[in-house]
Amino acid sequence: MARLIRLGLAVGAIFFGLDGAVARAAVLQQYEQVAGCTLQPHATNDGDSFVARLPDGRSATLRLYFVDAGELHLSGKRSRRQARYFRVNVRRVPALGREAQLFTARALAEPFTIFTRWQSIFDDGRYFAFVRTAGDKDLAEVLVRNGLAVLHSGRADTPYGRDSRSQYRRLKELERLAQREQLGGWSR
């Protein structure tokens, strides 16, 4: 009997493991992967939104899933929400925004890869994307890990195999590390 149970568990693990791989492949197919993108200088670039030059010469304004970097200018409700999140004075938010903007520019100084569904945000010409740096790091994750972005914005299953809840939990864990180390907006 124990042998049958072990066999059933093994078959189930194989079945569900394959099922998980199939599910991950299906999610990845929802995204267009574009490697070799470069950061295009633009007045609207900040920590979580920026213009990317695609290898075919087109430009696309991208917005990171899951995160919201500090506003570059005091902007009422958004700046107050970010200040509450980081537990800082609202006047500190633009400095955090500039720090995130510079961090993103450095992180994207070398060609990077985007994964996007070309899902428009508020019909404003921006598209949600996951971004992998030349060092194969997720840009939203490194922004959060360095205390430069709050958890917010659109959520989606990642193209690298994490469902949206797992990715949110991962980002919360990275946020706790940044808080503990008092990085970025968590510094006192």
Protein Blocks (a to p, Z undefined) as FASTA:
>chain_A
ZZmmmmmmmmmmmmmmmmmmmmmmmmmmmpccdehiacdddfkbcfkbccdddfkopacd
dddehiacddfbdehjmmmmmmmmnopafklmmmmmmmmmmmmmmmmmpccddddehiae
hhnopacdddddfkopafklmmmmnopaccedjddddfeopafklmmmmmmmmmmmmmmn
opajlpZZ
